[in-house]
């Protein structure tokens, strides 16, 4: 629809489950390291399609981190009301109390309302809460720093800054280089396609740094400055529409017998038990398959590790057999 309004050609491709899982091993190979952001898969196919016509592309990486585009930067309506009605010292005390108690209904509400992202915010990178990691990893692989310990030095650089700034700063230093730019670069270069990211130009970043919080996120939504700029060229309904990522319907595919069996083969492989409690992985897979919960990220994350590990350390780690 937007292509028609702007008079540009739109090229489409609908990716099937067979194509998705068929490309997974090659994607993890070119990624060089386990990477469990589902959007890397459609990005692989997008780069493949673009390379048929061009050798260089422009992309929008960095805009959400700089201008406040992620929905999780925004407070829900109840949290917004809570912040207006309850003084910050009281909210901080309640949030700190919740962090030191066993998980309960309303835990996340109190923590988010406390405005202490150093203890509550890891962005999209959070798959397992730390309290659940022991159930999944074997003890010998569960000895590193926790996620918040890794984030602490970064948060320390913006101590005293507003909550939104802290969240953006963490994403710019962890999520952006460790996920967004990593997968964009690797997926494009796998197809000999050069990717350029104009939002990360130094002058653009300096401009974004000086935008007041209220012009990044307010009652009208997120990424307000960028939306107003876009509105000069785009129709209202496109400049103001909600953000849409690169959704992948794996939540449904994992409830099909074919793909349940595909994942089960990895989860029950002898070498999987070196790293994971495979009974726990199968429990999650079975619950998801039966429609008793949405565990797609908790399934996909160990899956891509095992796909990556098999390719590099089993398939390619075997000594080659040479003819006499």
C-alpha positions in Angstrom: 0.0 0.0 0.0 2.8 2.4 0.9 4.7 1.5 -2.3 1.7 2.4 -4.3 1.3 5.8 -2.5 5.0 6.6 -3.1 5.2 5.2 -6.6 8.0 2.7 -5.9 8.3 -1.0 -6.7 7.6 -3.4 -3.9 9.2 -6.9 -4.0 7.6 -9.5 -1.7 8.4 -13.0 -0.5 6.4 -15.2 1.8 8.8 -17.5 3.7 7.6 -20.9 4.4 8.4 -23.1 7.5 10.4 -25.4 5.2 12.5 -22.5 4.0 12.9 -21.1 7.5 14.2 -24.4 9.0 16.1 -25.3 5.9 18.2 -22.1 6.1 18.8 -22.3 9.9 22.1 -24.1 9.7 23.6 -21.9 7.1 22.4 -18.8 9.0 24.1 -19.9 12.2 27.2 -20.8 10.2 27.5 -17.3 8.7 26.6 -15.7 12.0 29.8 -17.4 13.5 28.3 -17.5 16.9 24.9 -18.6 18.4 22.4 -15.9 17.7 18.8 -16.3 18.7 17.0 -13.3 17.3 14.4 -14.7 15.0 14.5 -11.7 12.8 17.9 -12.8 11.5 16.1 -15.4 9.4 13.8 -13.1 7.3 16.8 -10.7 7.1 18.8 -13.6 5.5 16.1 -13.9 2.8 15.8 -10.2 2.4 19.5 -9.8 1.8 19.4 -12.7 -0.7 16.6 -11.0 -2.6 18.2 -7.5 -2.6 21.5 -8.9 -3.9 19.8 -9.9 -7.1 19.3 -6.2 -8.0 21.8 -4.1 -6.0 25.2 -4.4 -4.3 24.7 -1.7 -1.6 21.6 -1.0 0.6 20.6 1.6 3.2 19.0 0.3 6.4 17.4 1.8 9.5 19.4 0.2 12.3 19.9 2.5 15.3 16.8 4.6 14.9 14.9 2.9 17.7 17.8 3.1 20.1 18.6 6.7 19.3 15.0 8.1 19.1 13.2 5.9 21.6 11.3 3.5 19.2 10.9 0.4 21.3 7.6 -0.3 23.0 9.3 -1.4 26.1 10.7 2.1 26.7 7.1 3.2 27.3 5.1 2.7 30.5 1.8 1.0 30.4 -1.2 3.1 31.4 -1.4 1.5 34.9 2.3 2.1 35.5 2.0 5.7 34.3 -0.9 6.3 36.7 1.1 4.6 39.5 4.1 6.9 38.9 1.8 10.0 39.1 0.0 9.0 42.3 2.9 7.5 44.4 6.0 9.5 45.3 9.3 8.1 43.8 10.9 7.3 47.2 7.9 5.1 48.1 8.0 3.4 44.7 11.7 2.8 44.9 11.3 1.2 48.4 8.5 -1.1 47.1 10.5 -2.0 44.0 13.6 -2.8 45.9 11.5 -4.9 48.3 10.0 -6.8 45.4 13.4 -7.6 44.0 14.4 -9.4 47.2 11.2 -11.4 47.5 10.2 -14.6 45.6 8.3 -13.9 42.4 4.7 -13.0 42.9 1.8 -11.5 41.0 2.4 -7.8 40.7 6.2 -8.2 41.0 7.0 -6.7 37.6 4.5 -3.8 38.1 6.3 -2.7 41.3 9.8 -3.1 39.8 8.9 -1.1 36.7 7.3 1.6 38.7 10.4 2.0 40.8 12.4 3.5 38.0 15.5 1.4 38.7 16.3 0.0 35.3 19.8 -1.1 36.6 18.0 -3.8 38.5 15.0 -4.5 36.2 15.8 -3.7 32.5 17.7 -5.8 30.0 15.6 -5.1 27.0 14.9 -7.7 24.4 17.9 -9.7 25.3 16.1 -11.2 28.3 14.9 -14.8 27.5 15.3 -16.5 30.9 14.9 -14.7 34.2 18.0 -15.5 36.3 15.9 -17.5 38.7 15.1 -20.0 36.0 18.6 -20.4 34.5 19.5 -23.2 37.0 16.7 -25.3 35.6 18.2 -25.2 32.1 22.0 -25.1 32.2 24.3 -27.8 33.5 26.2 -26.5 36.6 29.5 -26.4 34.9 28.2 -24.0 32.3 26.3 -21.8 34.8 29.3 -20.1 36.4 29.5 -16.8 34.5 28.3 -13.4 35.5 24.5 -12.8 35.5 22.9 -10.5 32.9 22.6 -7.6 35.4 26.2 -8.0 36.4 27.3 -7.7 32.8 25.1 -4.6 32.4 26.3 -2.9 35.6 29.4 -1.2 34.1 27.4 0.3 31.3 24.7 1.6 33.6 27.4 3.1 35.8 28.4 5.4 33.0 24.9 7.1 33.0 24.3 7.1 36.8 21.9 9.9 37.7 20.4 10.1 34.2 16.6 9.7 33.6 15.2 6.2 33.3 14.7 6.5 29.5 18.2 7.6 28.9 19.6 4.7 30.9 17.5 2.2 28.9 18.5 3.7 25.6 22.2 3.8 26.6 22.2 0.1 27.6 20.6 -0.9 24.3 23.1 1.2 22.4 26.0 -0.5 24.1 24.7 -4.1 24.3 21.7 -4.7 22.1 22.7 -2.6 19.1 26.3 -3.9 18.6 25.7 -7.4 20.0 22.5 -8.2 18.1 21.1 -5.5 15.7 24.3 -4.6 13.8 25.8 -8.1 14.2 23.0 -9.9 12.4 22.6 -7.1 9.8 26.2 -7.2 8.9 26.6 -11.0 8.9 23.4 -11.7 6.9 24.1 -9.1 4.3 27.8 -10.1 3.9 26.8 -13.7 3.5 25.2 -12.6 0.3 28.0 -10.2 -0.7 25.6 -7.2 0.0 27.0 -4.1 1.6 24.9 -2.5 4.3 25.1 1.1 5.4 23.3 2.6 8.4 22.8 6.3 8.0 21.1 6.8 11.4 24.4 5.9 13.1 26.2 8.8 11.4 28.1 10.7 14.1 26.2 13.9 13.5 22.8 12.2 13.6 23.8 10.5 16.9 24.9 13.9 18.4 21.6 15.4 17.4 19.6 12.6 18.9 21.6 12.9 22.2 20.2 16.4 22.8 16.6 15.7 22.1 14.6 16.1 25.4 13.0 12.9 26.7 9.4 14.3 26.2 10.1 14.5 22.4 11.3 10.9 22.3 8.4 9.3 24.1 5.2 11.0 25.3 1.4 10.4 25.6 1.3 10.3 21.8 3.6 7.3 21.6 7.3 6.6 20.9 9.9 8.0 18.5 8.1 11.3 18.2 10.8 13.4 16.6 11.5 10.9 13.9 7.7 10.5 13.3 7.3 14.2 12.8 10.3 14.3 10.4 8.8 11.3 8.5 5.5 13.0 8.3 7.0 15.5 5.8 7.3 12.7 3.3 4.9 10.0 4.5 1.1 10.1 4.9 -0.2 10.5 8.4 -1.3 6.8 8.8 2.2 5.7 8.0 4.2 8.2 10.0 2.1 7.5 13.1 1.5 3.7 12.7 2.8 1.4 15.5 6.2 -0.1 15.0 6.3 -3.5 13.3 9.4 -5.7 13.6 10.3 -8.8 11.6 7.7 -11.2 13.0 8.2 -14.9 12.5 5.3 -17.3 13.2 7.5 -20.0 14.9 5.0 -20.0 17.8 2.7 -21.9 15.4 5.2 -23.9 13.5 6.5 -25.5 16.7 3.0 -26.9 17.2 3.3 -28.8 14.0 4.5 -32.4 14.3 7.2 -32.0 11.6 8.9 -29.1 13.4 8.3 -30.5 16.9 10.3 -33.6 15.7 13.0 -31.4 14.2 13.6 -29.6 17.5 13.3 -32.8 19.5 16.1 -34.4 17.5 18.4 -31.6 18.6 17.2 -31.5 22.2 17.6 -35.3 22.7 21.0 -35.6 20.9 23.6 -37.1 23.2 25.8 -34.0 23.0 23.0 -31.7 24.0 23.0 -33.1 27.5 26.6 -31.8 28.0 25.2 -28.3 28.2 21.5 -28.5 29.1 19.1 -30.3 31.2 17.4 -31.9 28.2 14.5 -33.1 30.3 13.7 -29.5 31.0 14.1 -28.5 27.4 11.7 -31.3 26.3 9.2 -30.3 29.0 9.1 -26.8 27.5 8.8 -28.2 24.0 6.0 -30.5 25.0 4.1 -27.8 26.8 4.4 -25.5 23.8 3.4 -28.3 21.3 0.3 -29.0 23.4 -0.6 -25.3 23.4 -0.2 -25.0 27.2 2.1 -22.0 27.0 4.2 -19.8 24.7 7.8 -20.9 25.1 9.0 -20.1 21.6 12.0 -18.0 22.7 13.0 -20.5 25.4 12.9 -23.2 22.7 14.6 -21.3 19.9 17.5 -20.0 22.0 19.0 -23.4 22.9 18.0 -24.7 19.5 20.2 -22.3 17.6 23.0 -22.9 20.0 22.8 -26.6 19.3 22.5 -26.0 15.5 25.6 -23.9 15.7 27.5 -26.3 17.9 26.7 -29.3 15.7 27.9 -27.5 12.6 31.2 -26.3 14.0 32.1 -28.9 16.6 30.6 -32.1 15.4 30.1 -32.0 11.6 33.2 -29.9 10.9 35.1 -31.0 13.9 35.4 -34.6 12.7 38.8 -35.5 11.2 38.5 -35.9 7.4 38.9 -39.4 6.0 41.5 -39.5 3.2 41.9 -42.2 0.6 45.0 -44.4 1.0 
